Amino acid sequence: MATHKNTGTADENAGTEPATGAGRAVGSDDYALSRVPRDKRLGFWTMLLQWLAQSGSISQFTLGATIGVGMTFGDAFLAFTLGAVILEVVIFAIGLAGMREGLATPLLTRWAGFGRNGSALVSLVISVSLVGWFGVQNTIFGDSVSALVGGPSWLWCVAAGVGITVLVIFGFRYMAVFAKIVTPLFFAMVAWSVTDALSDHSLSELINSPAPGETIPLAVAATAIAGGFMTGAIVSPEMTRYNRRGSHVFLQSASSMILSEYIVGLTGVLLGHMVGSGQVSQIVLSTSGVFGVLVVLMSTAKINDWNLYGSSLGVVNFFQVVFGKRLHRGAVTIALGIAGTLLSAVGMMTHFTEFLSVLGVAIPPVGGIIVAEYWVVRRMRAPLDATREAGTLPASSPTWVPMSLVIWAAAFCVGKFYDGGIPALNSLLTAFVLYCALGLPGWIRTYGTTALDDTTEPTPAATGTAPVGAP
């Protein structure tokens, strides 16, 4: 078997050295194809602000208001609680794996259910979804700012797209600095606007008032809450690989859920009760001019940088697996940022929202398979256990795990075509249950072994006789 060519030193340098060997590579590679070394992890407060930056957006206020129109405050509280618990369980189960291994989701899946070639498909789906939502959010920004201060929407799309792309090129640490600045300012600005809007109303009356519109069932509300962020939960290792401790992952993600669901979401419910409509963005953005533009810009940027960042990591893994090319993450970010920005500027992204919603059902089964393999079946992850202390990657990974792809397709069909429950959760749980049921008896087999230098090893263990879940 070919030996692993990346030594510990190479892994440690992977976050900064150009992937192609050219010294002029732009930005940071951010350990796109290696573990994040323990001494490069970030502290609790820095990571907490990164998590909190994901907690609030104009769309979350709108979601809360829409739910508030059709539910009492008490029922809305239950819906947000259900959604928050579902998301927190998923985030912690997957994010803890990312923290332990120091790996992002696309690379983690090589040893967590999918094998090398399967991870390429996972990377492609995740990358297309995230860069798509990057473009959609950019379009929303352009339209919102154009309505607030005038000017063509496409110009604002270009301005935001370029700014976010430049930030993401330089990687996680610069995004962390941005979060430290933006997160407190954003919530302070929004708190001022919302407090001013609610000051003329009795808070107790708003809490105890009946739903002003048609009743929304609890399951429908929980679907909107949990389903809307499920893709973000599946790619949480992109962030948690920089955490130092598992307890930090739990405390930070739980804090994010509390802020997002109980504070932002329920504030939106009160706004919905106040105006009798889900159209509350103008209340949150009640201050126009430069101040309003800053609120919208920060709301977009602190969410959208993660869409672009996650997409770049997926593309790097995809090209390395499929074409044998080690692309620099900074260069990939430039290409993706230009594509997403241009598509949003010309108004194309609005036509892809239905397709992106389909991908939103296709991604949760990936999380179910990761959790099942990594925490329950625990056969493919043995090489990760063996190399974790050294901080290097395993010398090889399984080439194919065909049954995982079958389970993925079956779980997607359940999420897409079964009408009951929460589609994203249905697909995730189906994948988890099927993988455990087939993996524990040893009915999920790996086929082939591929070394990290991309030479396939025709060893006896790689001929298709190695079952996942069998001793």
N, C-alpha and C positions, 0 to 999 in steps of 0.2 A: 504493500500500500504506500502510495506517495506520502511523504511527510508534509506537515503544515509549513508552508514557506513563510508565513507571517510570524515572526518571533514576538516575544513580549514587548520588545522595544518598538517594533513596527506598530503593534496595536496601540501603544501609548501615544505614538505620533500621528495616529490616523485622523485625529480631529483637526490637525492643522496642516499636515503635509499635502501637497497636491497629489491627487490620485494618479495622474498621468505621468508624474515625475517632472513635469515642467514647473519651474520655480515661479512662473508668473500667473498661476491659477488664482482666480478671484475669490475672495471670501474664505469661509471656513467649511471644511468637509464634514465636521461635526460627527466623527466616528460613524459614518453612514454604513460601513461594512465591517464594523468591529465593536467590541464591548467598550462602553464608556469606563475608563479606568476609575478605580475607587478614589484616587487623589484628585480627580477632575470633577467629582460630584459637587453639588451646590448645597448651601445651608438651608435650614428650615424656612427662614423668613423670605429668602429670595425665591424659593420654590412656592411658598404659600402665595406670594403676590402673582406668580405665574398662573396658579390655579384660580385665584380670585378674578384675574383678568378675563377668564372665560365665563364668569358667572352672570355678568349683566350685559344686556344689549337692548336696543330699542325693540327688537323683535320679541324679546322675552316679556317686556311690558305689554306688548300687543297681545301675546299669547295669554297672559294673565287676564287682560281685559276681556278677551273673547270668551274665555272660560267663565269669567264673572258675569257676563251678560246672561249666561244660561244656567248658572248655579248660585246657590247661596254661598256666603263666605265660609260657613262650616263645611259644606260639601266640597267646595273648592280646596279647602285645607286638606281634606281627606285625599282628594285627587293628587294634589302636589306631594303629599306624603307618600302615596303609593308610587308615584313616578320617581321620587327621590330615592326611595329604598331600592327600587329595581336598578336604577342607574348606579347607585353606590356599590351594590353587590357586584355588578359587572365590572365597574371601574377598579375596584379593589382586587378582585380575582385576577384580572388581566394585568393591571398596573403593577401588582406585587411581583408577578413573574418578570415583567420588564425591569423592575428595580433590581431584583436578585441577579438577573443575567446582564444588566447593562445594555440591553438590546431593544431596538425599535421593533414594532410589529412585523414588518416585512421580513426582516432577518430572523426574528424569533421563530417564525412559522417553519423554517427549515428543520428545526428540531422539535417542533410542537405541533405535529399532526399532518403537515403537508409535504415535507421533503423539499429538496432543492427546486425541482421543476414546478411543483405545486406552489411554492412561495412566489414564483414569478407571476403566476396567475393572480394570486392574492395581491401582489404589489400593483399589478395593472389595474385591477378593480378599485383598489383604494386610491391610487393616484388619479385616475379619471374622476372619481367621485369628488375628491378633495379639491382638485384644480377647478372642477366644474362649479362647486360651491364658492370657491374664491371669486370666480367670474360673476356669479349671481349676486354675492354680497357687494361686489364692486359696483354692479349695476344699481343696486338699491342705494348705495352711497351717492352715486352720481345723480340719480333722480331726486333724492332727498335734498341734497345741497342746491340743486338747480331750483327746486321749489322754494327753498328758504331765501336765497340771495340772488337768484337769477343766473344767467349764463347757460351755455349749452351743457347738457348732461354728459356728453362724450368727453368734454374737457375735464370735468371733475373726475370721471372714471379714469382717465389717463393719469391725472395728478395723484390720485389715491393708489392706483396700481403700481406706478413707478416708485412711490414712497415706500409701500409695503415690500416690494421686490427688493429694493436696496437694503432694507432692514433685514430681511430673511437671508440674503446672500451672506451676511456676516455671522449668521448662526445664532445658536441658543443663548449665548451669553449676552449678546447685544439685545436680543428679544427680552431677556430678563431685565436688563437696564430700562428698556422701554416700558415694561410692565410696572416697574417701580415708580416711574414718573406718571404714567397714564392712568393706572388703576385708581389711585386716590383722587386724582383730578376728575375723572369721569364720574365717579360716584358722588363726589361733592357737587358737581354741576347738576347732575340729575336730581339729587336730593333737594337742592335749592328750587328747581323748577317744580317738582312734584309737591313739595311742602307748600309752596306758594299756591298751587292749584287746589290743594285740599284744605287750605286754611279757612275758607269760607263755608265749610261743611262740617257737620257733626260726625266725628269718627265712629261713635257708637251707632248712630243711625245707619251709616253706610255698611257697617259690619252686620247689623241685624236686618237690613232691608232684604226683601225677596228678590229673586233673580228678575231682572227687568225684561228678559227676552224668553225665547223658547228654551225649554229645559234641555240641558246636555247630560246624557247618562254618564255615570262615573267612569265606566270602561272607555268611553270615547275621550273623555278628558285626560285620563291616564295615558291613553295611546298617544295623544298629542304631546304630552309632557315627556314621557319616556322615549317614545319613538323618535322625536325630533333630535335628541342628542345621542342616540345609540351608536352612531358611527363614531362620534367623538370618544365614547367610552371604549370602543374596540381599539382605537389607535392611541389610547392613553399611555402605552409604553414609550411613545415618542417623547413624552415628558418625564415619566417616572424613572426612566433609565438614568436620569441625572439625580435622583434621590439617593440619600445615604442610608435610610432606614425604612423598614416596612411600616413602622408606626407613623412615620412622616407621610407616607402615601395615604394612609387611612385618614389622619387628622386633616390633611390639606384637601383631599377630595371631599371629605365630609363637610368641611367649612365652605367649600365651593357650592355644594348642594344646598346648604342652609341659606347662603346668600342668594343663590340663583332662584331657588324654588320658594322659600318662605319669605324672603324679603322683597326681591324683585317681582317674583310671580304674584304674590299675594297683594303687593302694592298695585300691580296691574289689575287685580280683581276689584280693588276698591275704586280704581279709576273707571273701570267698566260699570260698576254700580252707579257711579256719579254721573256719567254721561249717557249711560244706557246703550253703549256701543263699544265695539272693539277697536274703533279708530281713535286711539289715544296718543299716537305718536306726536301730534302737534302740541299736546299738553306737556309731554316729556321734553319736547323741543320748543317750549313756549317762548324762549328767548331767541330771537332771530339774530341775524347779522353774524359777526365773527364768532360770538359765543356759541350760537346754535350750530354753526359749521364745525366748531371744535368738538362739540358733543357728538355729532354724527361721525366725524372723522375718527375720534377715539373709539367710539362704539364699533366701527367697522374694522379699524386697524388691529385692535387687540384680540379680535376673534379671527380675522382673516389672515393674519400672519401665520397662524397655526395650520390653516388650510393649505397654504402654499408650502410651508415647511414639511408637513407630513407627506404631501404629494412628491416633493423632491426626494425624500428618502425612499419612497416606493419606486420611483423611476430609476434611481441608482441601482437598487437590487435587481430590478427587472432587466436592465441592460447587462449587468454582470452575469446573470444566469443565462439569458437568451442569446446574447451576442458575444459574451466573453470580454466585454469592454468595461473597464473600470472608470466611470465618469466621475468628475469632481462635482460634489453636491452644489457648490456655488454656481458653476456653469449651468447645471440643470435648472437651478432656481431662476436664472436669467431667462432661459428659454420658456419655462412654464409661466413666469410672470408676464412676459411679453404676450404670449398666446392668450392667457386669461384676460389681460388688460384690453387687448385689441378686440376680442370677442365681446367683452362687456361694453366697450365704447361704441361698437356698431349695433348693439342691441340684440346680438345673437343668443346670449345666454338665457334669455327669457323663454326661448323655445326648447330648452333642454331640461327644464325643471321636472317634467314628468319622467324623463329618462333617469335623472339623478335620484328621483324618489324610488324608482325600481332598484337602483344600486343600493339605496338605503335599506332595502330588504335583503339584498344579497350579501352585505357585509356582516351583519350580526351572526350568521352561522360560523363565520371565521372565528369569532370570539368563543362560541360554544365549543368548537373543536380544540382551540388552544387551551381553554380551561379544562376540558375533559382529559386531554393528553398530558398536560403539564402537572395537574394536581391529582388526577384520579388514576388513569391508566399508567402513566409514568414509565414508559419503556423507551421512547425515542429521546427523552431528555437526559439519559444517562451520560452521554458525552459532554453535555453542558455541566452536569455535576462534577465531572472529572477535571474540567478545565477552568471552573469558576474561580478557584483560589488563585490560580496563576494569572488570571485576567486575559487569557488568550481564547481564541475560538477553537472548537474541535477541529481535528485535521480533516474530517469528512462529514458528510451528511447523507441521509437516504436520498436517492435520486427521485423515486416516485412513491407515492402512497395513493394508489388509484381509488381505494374505498373511501378515502377522505373526500375526494372529489364527488363521488356518488352521494355521500352523506350531505355534502354542501348543496348539491343540486336538489336533493329531496327536501332539505330544510328550507331552501328558497321557495320551493313550490308550496310548502305549507304556509309560509309567511305571506306569499303573494295571493294565493287562491282560497285560503281558509278565512272565513269572514269573522269568526269569533275572536275575542281577546285582543291583544296588542300584536300586530303583525311582526314588528321587529323582535319582540320578546318570543313570540311563537317560533320564529325561525331559529333564534338562538337556542332555545330550550330543546327544540327538535334535534338540532345538531349535537348538542351536549348529550342527550339521552341515547341517541343512536350510536355515537362514538363510544360511549361507555359500555353500552350493551354488546357491541361487536368487538371492542378493543380488549376488554377484560378477559374474555375467553380465548383471545388470540386470533380472532378472525380478521383483523386488520393487518395486512402484511406490507412490508416495505419491499421495493424492488430496485435493486442497484445501489451502489454507493459511489458518491462523487467527492473527490478530494477538493479542497479549496482552490487548488491550482487548475481545476476544471478538467482533470483527466478522470474518466470513469474507470473504476477498478473492477475487473471481472473476477472478484473473489468469490469463494463458495457462499459466504454469508450474503452476498449481494445478488443472488440468482433468483430471489423471490421466495426463499424459505424462511425468512425472518419475520415471524408474526409479531405485531404489536400487541402486547398484553400477555404473551406467552413467555415462560422462563427461558 
